[in-house]
Amino acid sequence: MQTIVSLSEKLEMTAEEAVEILRKLQIDVTGVDSEISDDAVDLLLDIEEDSSVLNEQLARIEAEKEK
């Protein structure tokens, strides 16, 4: 598993921005030194490529809450 800091070096976002995004997506992280799953890594990479992915994921989470 990668830490958020090591991944952010490959992304065009800071580690703090990545933590904020993951928290919005209800992924449990304690800080920039947290290890994240491969799925979370893929999600951040997808969000970096296409910012609409974040909105889609947030909408999915909201729809699940309403059930």
C-alpha positions as CSV (number, residue, x, y, z in Angstrom):
1,M,0.0,0.0,0.0
2,Q,1.1,3.6,-0.7
3,T,0.9,6.5,1.6
4,I,-0.9,9.6,0.6
5,V,2.3,11.6,0.6
6,S,4.1,9.2,-1.8
7,L,1.1,9.2,-4.1
8,S,0.8,12.9,-4.1
9,E,4.2,13.2,-5.5
10,K,2.8,11.5,-8.7
11,L,-0.4,13.5,-8.7
12,E,-1.1,17.2,-9.5
13,M,-2.5,17.7,-6.0
14,T,-1.1,18.1,-2.6
15,A,-1.2,15.4,0.0
16,E,-3.6,17.6,2.0
17,E,-5.9,17.9,-1.0
18,A,-5.9,14.2,-1.4
19,V,-6.8,13.7,2.3
20,E,-9.7,16.1,1.9
21,I,-11.0,14.3,-1.2
22,L,-10.8,10.9,0.5
23,R,-12.6,12.2,3.6
24,K,-15.3,13.6,1.4
25,L,-15.7,10.2,-0.1
26,Q,-15.9,8.7,3.4
27,I,-12.7,6.9,3.2
28,D,-11.1,6.7,6.6
29,V,-7.7,8.4,6.7
30,T,-5.9,10.0,9.6
31,G,-3.5,12.2,7.7
32,V,-1.1,12.6,4.9
33,D,1.0,9.7,6.2
34,S,-1.9,7.3,6.1
35,E,-1.6,4.2,3.9
36,I,-4.4,3.9,1.4
37,S,-5.8,0.9,-0.5
38,D,-5.2,0.3,-4.2
39,D,-8.9,1.2,-4.8
40,A,-8.3,4.6,-3.1
41,V,-5.2,5.1,-5.2
42,D,-7.2,4.3,-8.4
43,L,-9.9,6.6,-7.4
44,L,-7.5,9.6,-6.8
45,L,-5.9,8.9,-10.2
46,D,-9.4,8.9,-11.8
47,I,-10.3,12.1,-10.1
48,E,-7.1,13.8,-11.2
49,E,-7.8,12.8,-14.8
50,D,-11.5,13.8,-14.8
51,S,-12.8,16.0,-12.0
52,S,-16.4,14.9,-12.7
53,V,-15.5,11.5,-11.2
54,L,-15.5,13.2,-7.7
55,N,-19.0,14.6,-8.3
56,E,-20.2,11.2,-9.5
57,Q,-18.8,9.5,-6.4
58,L,-20.3,12.1,-4.1
59,A,-23.7,11.7,-5.8
60,R,-23.5,7.9,-5.3
61,I,-22.7,8.3,-1.6
62,E,-25.6,10.8,-1.2
63,A,-28.0,8.4,-3.0
64,E,-27.0,5.6,-0.7
65,K,-27.7,7.7,2.3
66,E,-31.2,8.5,1.1
67,K,-32.1,4.8,0.9
